[in-house]
Amino acid sequence: MMKYIPSIVSAFSIAIVYFKMAFISQGYQPILDIVIMIILSVVLGVSLLGAILMEFSNKRKN
């Protein structure tokens, strides 16, 4: 379960940035929020891929 914590935190962070962009941001701030969401999405994908690869490598060893 510990290997999924980065993915959970990344998904939670994306949700927070999205709600900030939807309700609080003004002017050009949504552009920065979109860039942050893209970066967090890449981090989420990499962390999920790493967790899944670790899961499969551990199943092969057992």
N, C-alpha and C positions, 0 to 999 in steps of 0.2 A: 504493500500500500504506500510505502514511503516514496517509491519511484514516481508516483502520480501527483505528488504535492506540487512540483513546479507547474504542471499542466493545470491543476486546479487554481493555483494562484494567478497564472496567466489569464485564464478564462474569467476569473473574478475581476481582474484588473481591466480587461477589455470591457466588461459590463459597466464598471465604474466610469471609465473614460467615455463610453457611449452615453450614459445618462448625464454626465457632465456636459457633453457636447450638445445633447438635446435640450437641456433645461437651463444651463448656466452660461455657456459660452456666448460671447457677443463679438461682432466685428469679424476679424480674421482668425480668431482663436479656433473655430471649427477646422480650419485647414491643418493646424498643428495637431489637433486632436485626431484627425484622420491619419496623419503620418504616425503618430504614437500607436494608434490602433493597428496599423499595418505592421509596425515593428513587433508589437505584442502578439500579433497573429503568427508571425514567423517564429517567434520564441515558442508559442504554443505548439505549432506544428513540429518543431525540432524536439521539444520535450516529450510530446506524445510518441513520436517516432522512436526516440531513445528508450522510452519506457516499454514500448511494445517489443523492440529488439531485445531488451534485457529479459523480458518475460519469455520470449521464445528461446533465448539462449539458456535460460535456467531450466526450461522444460526438457531441452535436449540432454542436459547433464544428468537429469533425474531419470 
